[in-house]
């Protein structure tokens, strides 16, 4: 009887999860319309007053529903940061990715492939094959991840080979042994920092200075490229799970928008 009840509760959770992901997808799709409208109105991507109003409303509603308002705020800040990043991306990239987008501006499917290569540190070899280090990766696998036909993979590789600047980037990418997925098994801690402005210098120094004051060692630090990832974050792997006092101290840093701990 208890097994049947457990199964029923899990099915109910699965239904709610499906509703949540569908609603999030609808919210993020509005980024296209918002970016277009803001471009016409010559408005900036972020509206801090509106963001604060949304957070205040979310916290109030969370308290009414007997939820932890801090948890609700963290979730909404993640969603807003993702949407802001996607709006910024549609308004036009800067730095290195502006040049890459320019090279692929007439080939959006190939740009999607380029993003996959950069994300996983996969390089384009001189023979046009895609490799992880020296290990060849079948085009069909990359095509599946990018959601394109495998012929697009070959076309992307050839475009990169013919462009000196692109090849200088994509011919030298290397994968990273990322500890986030195994941190729990190794007894390590994981902290994700969402900055107010990921392109602003000094964020890593501010965050690591606070953590060091608590005598905690950092085993790995991975910062997303603010011009490549819609929602860039700084991920820190610590030699032990962090305490609540550390989290509170990190949240007080002016350049930090949100802190997530696993």
Buried (B, 14 or more C-beta within 10 A) or exposed (E): EEEEEEEEEEEEEEEEEEEEEEEBEEEBEEBEEBBEEBEEEEEEBBEEEEBEEBBEEBBEEBEEEEBEBEEBBBBBBBBBBBBBBBBBBBBEBEEBBEBBBEBBEEBEBBBBBBBBBBBBBBBBEEEBBBBBEEEEBEBEEBBEBBEBEBEBBBBBBEBBBEBEEBBEBBBEBEEEEEBBEEBEEEEBBBBBBBBBEBEEEEBBEBBBEBBEEEEBEBBBBBBBBBBBBBBBBBBBBBEEBBEEEBBEBBBEBEBBBBBBBE
